[in-house]
């Protein structure tokens, strides 16, 4: 909820700024961010650059690039994979380049689970950012994560690296 509030407050300021490229860095990503915001009877999509009303859509120049990454360090907070996937999917739909930097300290810990039993420092992260239990993971409501470090966790999302960049005008 806090991430969404910050996005709704700061992105309009960015869009009002004269800039060659408008970049949103979601680092560290500590919750879901939705670039489509509803305002009563209309909605604004900051990525694609349009506002819908009862009449025709009003188009404007949106965001040129989204960078996303997890937090690293000894006091790092975890990032849920669904938050990253949502950003990637929103960017893909709007045609905005997406760059995924890293998972950070916390990453997928399936490798720590042997036959469903935790043999390490596994935690279970719910989509709302709270920690759940192994039962939540078993029923598909949480992801299993462990603090293996950013080097071990890497930067792949769903089996690939996302290294998209905006086009450079000559």
Buried (B, 14 or more C-beta within 10 A) or exposed (E): EEBBEBBBEEBEEBBEEEEEEBBBEBBBBBBBBBBBBEEEEBBBBBBBBBBBEEEEBEEEEBBBBBBBBBBBEEEBBBBBBEBBEBBBEBBBEBEBBBBBBBBBBBBBBEBBBEEEEBEEEBBBBBBEBEEBEBEBBEEEEBBBBBBBBBEEBEBBBEEEEBEBEBEEEE
